[in-house]
Amino acid sequence: MTIAALPPHHPIAGFDDLGLTVFVTTREAGTYGFPESGEAPEASARWQALQRTLAASGAPRLASAKQVHGTQVLRHEPSWEGWVRHPGADGHLLSGVGALAVTIADCVPVFLAHADGPVGVVHAGWRGVAGGILAEAVRALETTGHPAAGLRVHLGPSICGRCYEVGPDVYRQLTGLETHRPRHIDLRALLGEQAEALGVGRWSADLDCTRCDNDRFFSHRAGDAGRQIGVIVRSA
């Protein structure tokens, strides 16, 4: 489905036949991030404008959260209208009409959709990958009768393995391997391996890198304070 008047964005293919709109905003859209303290009226205005655009296209609700680099995945029932921002979580699942969003700037936006209807999105930085946030989302869907074999997963624009270097402790938590020096690592590759191990029916990944393509995306490693969002939408 094509939604009119979306902010400048990078479209995600592979979900059209399920009637979904999936995208990541770009630098041109401006930042959707909030500071740790204080107000961010311009970011709030962007969120509100996005919610109005989605509502006009048949998605009357939008859920987001403060990203805390954990593994909590919230399950939403379609029982509200407007935009809600939860105080701390890194994943969302929705069983009805509406939209879900995560804020990113190098971490991986992971989009999930089941052939039977539920959709989801998670924010996966290294802590989320190491802690198993993808498994949390997949298992939450399975407990509601939606097995992994019927699930599609897409790993959106994020920092690539050539750009992402981590220290020995982080490398060990991600891989289980010992090293005595910093190493490069590809979070999308690790998430793909996890998806296969979980029995996900189909997964894919973007090649776009937030740091390599820093003219299009905000990147924390490149020194940006701005944040883009990854959004999945099911309209009526």
DACORDA-V906557 format. One record per backbone hydrogen bond with DSSP energy under -1.0 kcal/mol. CO is the residue of the C=O (numbers start at 1). NH is the residue of the N-H. If there is no record, write none. Layout:
# DACORDA-V906557
co;nh
CO;NH
CO;NH
This chain:
# DACORDA-V906557
co;nh
8;26
10;24
15;18
15;20
16;19
21;233
22;12
23;231
24;10
26;29
27;30
40;44
41;45
42;46
43;47
44;48
45;49
46;50
47;51
48;52
49;53
50;54
51;55
52;56
54;59
55;58
58;236
60;82
61;99
62;84
63;101
64;86
66;89
72;90
74;93
76;95
77;79
82;62
84;64
86;66
90;123
91;74
92;121
93;76
94;119
98;234
99;63
100;232
102;230
104;228
105;220
106;159
108;124
109;156
110;122
111;154
112;120
113;152
114;117
118;114
119;94
120;112
121;92
122;110
124;108
125;129
126;130
127;131
128;132
128;133
132;136
133;137
134;138
135;139
136;140
137;141
138;142
139;143
141;144
141;146
142;145
147;150
148;151
148;201
150;115
151;202
152;113
153;204
154;111
155;206
160;164
164;185
166;183
167;171
168;172
169;173
170;174
171;175
172;176
183;166
186;190
187;191
188;192
189;193
190;194
191;195
192;196
193;197
194;198
195;200
196;199
202;153
204;155
208;158
209;213
211;214
213;216
213;217
216;27
219;224
220;223
227;32
228;104
229;25
230;102
231;23
232;100
233;21
234;98
